[in-house]
Amino acid sequence: MDSSRREWLGKACGALLLGGGVHLPALSQSSGRAAGARVVVLGQSVPLTGAAGEIGLAFAAGSRLAVADFNERNAASGLQLKLLQLDDGYDAGRAAANARTLLGADKADMLFGFVGTASSDAGANVAAQQGSLLFAPFAAADALREASHPNVFHVRPGMIDEALKIVRQCATVGQTRIALVGDDDAMGRAGLAAVQQAITELKLPALVASAMVPAGADKLDAALKTVLQQTPQAIVLVSLSGTTANAIRKLRKSGYSGSFMAFSIVGIDPLYAELGKDIGGIVISQVVPSPRPSAIPIVKEYRAAVDNSDQTPSYEGLEGFIAVKVAGEAVRRAGRGFTTASLQRVMTAMTDYDVGGFRVNLRPGLRDASRTIDLISISADGRVLR
């Protein structure tokens, strides 16, 4: 977040939600380790640059705060975490190469926190090939939650869970003519499948239109024209901030007055940076609690860590913080002499872990419909509305 935006937000709202990641070095070292400590290496491929750079930076920053916290709390026990972060620029090929480097040359004990559907899929494949684990991918396809991927463990709910929340909300307010616009990539296609599944499960009419927009091609105008011809009451957006902001601007300019619903992957910060006050009224799903001041223990802990850093609170930062907290607890339960197999058994048994008021069910292949997902919107002056 640039300084002018930080200043504006400070004036705009005391109940602040908007926060940004801090530019971080790609390598995080643990410090102050006890002699003979067992150092557990988490290998993270994350977009610190590129289209999802702001999301990746925030997620990475929150992860680093939790690593520092874990190491301080466990200094006497000799169990420490080390987080290695490599930039993949939101490119699945680079993410796969990073995964091989992290598990090979860097001897990571597990892969952690890959960001993006295609990158998470790439990380999961490399982990499976090398007999390792992928923990807490950000915005992975629901296919990675199936029992056929026992080495992948999720902290965030699935895309189907977000889709059900979004579609159910549309139906609640009488919006049954729903369309979808998405990036024509692995994430967009996974989101489309999730929305279609949600519509089927809720026994609602099929999407009136869907349009997938290729990257780097001037196809958005034609796609939106096709969608508008079907007069949707609500448009679900499964895209990063660039496509989302452009679509919203163009649709509003065309006179469209229906609802906009977005998945959490869009990122509030980058979307605000694109739209400014025009962000008003857009509904966005969120899979972790609000990072605003709260009585929720994990939020209080995260904000205390942020207060002692150069970061500002964000949903993605809190998610990274929670993900490392859960990984650290799994490692602690597995003990200093754990193997990949024993750590996997421990994680599989963590079916109802309460990390400071946020419930996590790690067991692969299990759909957890009770997970809480919030729908929030941002006012034109930057306040969060529920």
C-alpha positions in Angstrom: 0.0 0.0 0.0 1.5 3.4 -0.9 1.8 6.1 1.7 -1.0 8.3 0.3 -3.4 5.4 0.5 -2.3 4.4 4.0 -2.9 8.1 5.1 -6.3 8.1 3.4 -7.4 4.9 5.1 -6.2 6.2 8.5 -8.6 9.1 8.1 -11.4 7.2 6.5 -12.3 4.7 9.2 -11.3 3.7 12.7 -12.9 0.3 12.1 -10.3 -0.3 9.4 -10.3 -3.4 7.2 -8.2 -2.5 4.2 -4.6 -3.4 4.6 -1.7 -4.3 2.3 1.2 -6.6 2.3 4.7 -5.3 2.8 7.4 -6.0 0.2 9.4 -8.8 1.7 12.7 -10.5 0.9 12.1 -13.9 -0.6 13.9 -15.7 2.2 12.7 -15.8 5.8 15.2 -17.1 8.4 14.3 -18.1 11.9 16.6 -16.6 14.6 17.4 -17.1 18.2 17.2 -20.9 17.9 18.2 -23.1 20.8 21.3 -25.3 20.4 20.3 -28.6 18.8 16.9 -27.3 17.7 14.8 -29.2 15.2 14.2 -26.7 12.4 11.2 -27.4 10.3 11.4 -25.9 6.9 8.2 -24.6 5.2 8.8 -24.0 1.5 6.5 -21.4 -0.1 6.1 -20.4 -3.7 4.1 -17.2 -3.7 3.5 -14.3 -6.1 5.5 -11.4 -4.7 5.2 -9.8 -8.2 2.7 -10.1 -11.0 -1.1 -10.0 -11.3 -1.6 -11.5 -7.8 1.4 -9.8 -6.2 -0.5 -7.7 -3.7 -2.4 -10.8 -2.5 0.7 -12.8 -2.3 2.7 -10.2 -0.5 0.0 -9.9 2.2 -0.4 -13.6 2.6 3.4 -14.0 2.8 3.7 -11.2 5.3 1.1 -12.7 7.7 2.9 -16.1 7.4 6.2 -14.5 8.4 4.6 -12.9 11.5 3.3 -16.3 12.6 6.7 -18.0 12.1 8.4 -15.4 14.3 5.7 -15.8 16.9 6.0 -19.6 16.9 9.7 -19.5 17.2 9.6 -17.1 20.2 7.0 -19.2 22.0 8.9 -22.5 21.3 12.5 -21.3 21.8 13.0 -23.4 24.9 11.6 -26.6 23.4 14.1 -26.6 20.5 11.3 -26.8 17.9 11.6 -24.0 15.3 10.1 -23.0 12.0 11.9 -21.7 9.0 10.0 -20.2 6.1 11.5 -20.1 2.6 9.6 -17.9 0.2 10.3 -17.9 -3.5 8.5 -15.6 -6.0 6.6 -17.3 -8.8 4.9 -14.2 -10.3 1.6 -16.1 -10.3 2.9 -18.5 -12.9 2.2 -22.2 -12.5 5.4 -23.2 -14.3 7.6 -21.1 -12.0 5.6 -22.5 -9.0 6.4 -26.0 -10.1 10.1 -25.2 -10.5 10.1 -23.5 -7.1 8.5 -26.6 -5.6 11.2 -28.8 -6.9 13.9 -26.4 -5.6 12.3 -26.1 -2.2 11.9 -29.9 -1.7 15.2 -30.7 -3.4 18.1 -28.3 -2.8 16.4 -26.5 0.1 15.3 -29.7 1.9 11.8 -28.3 2.8 9.9 -30.5 5.2 6.7 -29.6 3.4 5.3 -27.2 0.8 3.2 -24.4 2.2 0.9 -21.6 1.1 1.0 -21.7 -2.7 -1.2 -19.0 -4.1 -3.5 -19.6 -7.0 -5.4 -22.5 -8.5 -2.9 -23.5 -11.1 0.1 -22.9 -8.9 -1.5 -25.0 -6.1 -2.2 -27.8 -8.5 1.5 -27.7 -9.6 2.7 -27.7 -6.0 0.5 -30.6 -5.1 1.8 -32.6 -8.1 5.4 -32.0 -7.2 4.7 -32.8 -3.6 3.1 -36.1 -4.5 5.9 -37.0 -6.8 8.5 -36.4 -4.1 6.5 -38.0 -1.2 5.9 -34.6 0.5 2.9 -32.5 1.6 1.3 -29.3 0.4 -0.2 -27.4 3.3 -2.7 -24.5 3.2 -2.9 -23.6 -0.5 -4.6 -20.3 -1.2 -7.6 -20.6 -3.6 -7.0 -24.2 -4.8 -9.5 -26.0 -7.0 -12.0 -28.2 -5.1 -10.5 -31.2 -6.9 -7.5 -30.9 -4.6 -9.8 -31.6 -1.7 -10.8 -35.1 -2.8 -9.6 -38.2 -1.0 -7.3 -38.9 -4.0 -5.1 -36.1 -2.7 -4.3 -37.3 0.8 -1.1 -35.2 0.9 -2.9 -31.9 0.5 -4.3 -30.1 3.6 -6.5 -27.1 3.5 -7.0 -24.3 6.0 -9.5 -22.2 4.0 -12.9 -23.5 2.9 -13.4 -24.7 -0.7 -14.6 -22.7 -3.7 -17.9 -24.7 -3.5 -18.4 -23.3 0.0 -17.9 -19.7 -1.2 -20.1 -20.4 -4.2 -22.9 -21.8 -2.0 -22.8 -18.7 0.2 -22.9 -16.4 -2.8 -25.6 -18.2 -4.7 -27.8 -18.7 -1.6 -27.5 -14.9 -0.9 -28.7 -14.2 -4.5 -31.6 -16.5 -4.1 -32.5 -15.0 -0.7 -33.1 -11.6 -2.2 -34.9 -13.0 -5.2 -32.1 -12.9 -7.7 -32.4 -16.1 -9.7 -31.1 -14.8 -13.0 -27.4 -15.2 -12.3 -24.5 -14.8 -14.7 -20.8 -15.4 -14.3 -17.7 -13.6 -15.6 -14.3 -15.1 -14.9 -10.7 -15.1 -15.9 -10.2 -17.9 -18.5 -7.7 -19.8 -16.4 -7.6 -22.6 -13.9 -9.1 -20.4 -11.1 -11.9 -19.0 -13.3 -12.8 -22.5 -14.6 -12.8 -23.9 -11.0 -15.0 -21.0 -9.9 -17.4 -21.6 -12.7 -17.7 -25.3 -11.8 -18.2 -24.4 -8.1 -21.0 -22.0 -9.0 -22.7 -24.5 -11.3 -22.5 -27.1 -8.6 -23.9 -24.7 -6.0 -26.8 -23.8 -8.3 -27.6 -27.5 -8.8 -27.4 -28.3 -5.1 -29.7 -25.4 -4.2 -32.1 -26.4 -7.0 -32.0 -23.0 -8.7 -32.2 -22.1 -12.4 -29.0 -22.6 -14.4 -26.7 -19.7 -15.1 -28.3 -17.4 -17.7 -24.8 -16.7 -19.1 -21.2 -17.3 -18.4 -18.1 -15.6 -20.1 -14.5 -16.6 -19.5 -12.1 -13.8 -20.5 -8.6 -14.8 -21.8 -5.6 -13.0 -20.3 -3.9 -10.4 -22.5 -6.7 -10.3 -25.1 -9.2 -7.6 -25.7 -12.2 -9.9 -25.3 -13.9 -8.3 -22.3 -16.3 -6.0 -24.2 -17.7 -8.9 -26.3 -17.9 -11.2 -23.2 -19.9 -8.6 -21.3 -22.2 -7.9 -24.2 -23.1 -11.6 -24.3 -23.8 -11.6 -20.6 -25.9 -8.4 -20.7 -28.1 -9.8 -23.5 -29.4 -12.3 -20.9 -30.5 -9.5 -18.4 -28.9 -11.0 -15.3 -30.0 -9.8 -11.9 -26.6 -10.7 -10.4 -23.2 -11.2 -11.9 -20.7 -13.4 -10.1 -17.0 -12.5 -10.7 -14.3 -15.2 -10.5 -11.3 -13.2 -11.4 -8.4 -11.2 -10.1 -8.7 -7.5 -9.5 -7.8 -6.4 -13.0 -10.6 -8.3 -14.8 -13.0 -7.6 -12.0 -12.5 -3.9 -11.9 -12.6 -3.5 -15.7 -15.8 -5.6 -15.9 -17.5 -3.6 -13.1 -16.6 -0.2 -14.7 -17.8 -1.3 -18.2 -21.0 -2.9 -16.9 -21.9 0.2 -14.8 -21.1 2.5 -17.8 -23.5 0.4 -19.9 -26.3 1.0 -17.4 -26.3 -2.3 -15.6 -27.7 -1.8 -12.1 -27.7 -5.4 -10.8 -25.6 -6.9 -8.1 -21.9 -7.8 -8.2 -20.6 -10.8 -6.2 -16.9 -11.7 -6.0 -14.9 -14.6 -4.6 -12.3 -13.9 -1.9 -9.4 -14.5 -4.4 -10.1 -11.0 -5.8 -8.5 -9.4 -2.8 -10.1 -6.3 -1.3 -6.8 -4.3 -1.3 -6.0 -4.6 -5.0 -9.7 -4.2 -6.0 -9.8 -1.0 -4.0 -6.6 0.2 -5.6 -8.3 -0.3 -9.0 -11.7 1.1 -8.2 -11.3 3.6 -5.4 -14.7 4.9 -4.3 -16.3 2.9 -7.2 -15.9 -0.2 -5.0 -19.1 0.8 -3.2 -21.8 -1.9 -3.1 -19.7 -4.8 -4.4 -20.2 -8.0 -2.3 -17.1 -10.1 -1.6 -17.0 -13.5 0.2 -14.3 -13.9 2.9 -13.1 -17.1 4.4 -11.4 -15.8 7.5 -12.7 -13.4 10.2 -12.4 -9.7 9.6 -8.9 -8.3 10.6 -10.6 -5.3 12.2 -10.4 -5.0 16.0 -12.2 -7.9 17.4 -12.8 -10.1 20.5 -11.9 -13.2 18.4 -8.6 -14.4 20.0 -6.8 -15.2 16.7 -7.6 -11.7 15.4 -6.4 -10.1 18.5 -3.2 -12.1 18.3 -2.7 -11.2 14.7 -3.3 -7.5 15.2 -0.8 -7.5 18.2 1.8 -9.0 15.8 1.0 -6.5 13.2 1.3 -3.6 15.7 4.9 -4.7 16.3 5.7 -4.7 12.6 5.6 -2.4 9.6 2.5 -4.2 8.2 -1.1 -3.2 8.2 -4.0 -5.7 8.8 -5.5 -7.5 5.9 -7.7 -10.6 5.3 -4.9 -12.3 3.3 -2.4 -11.5 6.0 -4.6 -13.0 8.7 -5.1 -16.1 6.5 -1.3 -16.5 6.2 -1.0 -16.0 10.0 -3.7 -18.7 10.7 -2.1 -21.1 8.2 1.3 -21.0 9.9 -0.3 -21.3 13.3 -2.1 -24.5 12.2 1.0 -25.9 10.6 3.0 -25.1 13.7 0.5 -26.9 15.9 0.6 -30.0 13.6 4.4 -30.0 13.9 4.3 -29.6 17.6 1.8 -32.6 17.9 4.0 -34.7 15.6 7.1 -34.1 17.8 10.7 -33.3 16.9 11.3 -36.7 15.4 8.4 -36.6 12.9 8.5 -38.1 9.4 6.4 -37.0 6.5 4.2 -40.1 7.1 3.7 -39.4 10.8 3.1 -35.7 10.2 0.5 -36.6 7.6 -1.3 -38.8 10.2 -1.3 -36.0 12.7 -2.8 -33.6 10.2 -5.4 -36.0 9.1 -6.5 -36.4 12.7 -7.0 -32.6 13.2 -10.6 -32.6 12.3 -11.8 -30.0 14.7 -8.9 -27.8 15.7 -9.8 -24.4 17.2 -7.1 -21.9 16.4 -8.2 -18.9 18.5 -11.8 -19.0 17.6 -11.3 -20.1 14.0 -12.2 -23.7 13.4 -10.1 -25.9 11.1 -10.8 -29.4 9.7 -7.8 -30.7 7.9 -8.9 -34.2 6.9 -8.6 -34.7 3.2 -11.7 -35.7 1.2 -14.1 -34.3 3.8 -16.5 -31.5 2.9 -17.1 -29.3 5.9 -20.3 -27.4 5.3 -20.3 -25.8 8.8 -17.3 -23.6 8.0 -18.2 -19.9 8.4 -17.9 -17.6 5.3 -18.8 -14.0 5.5 -20.2 -11.8 2.8 -19.0 -8.2 3.1 -19.2 -5.1 1.0 -17.2 -2.0 1.0 -18.7 1.5 1.1 -17.4 4.2 -1.1 -15.5 5.7 1.8 -13.7 2.5 2.6 -15.8 1.1 5.4 -16.7 -2.6 5.7 -20.4 -3.4 5.6 -22.0 -6.7 6.5 
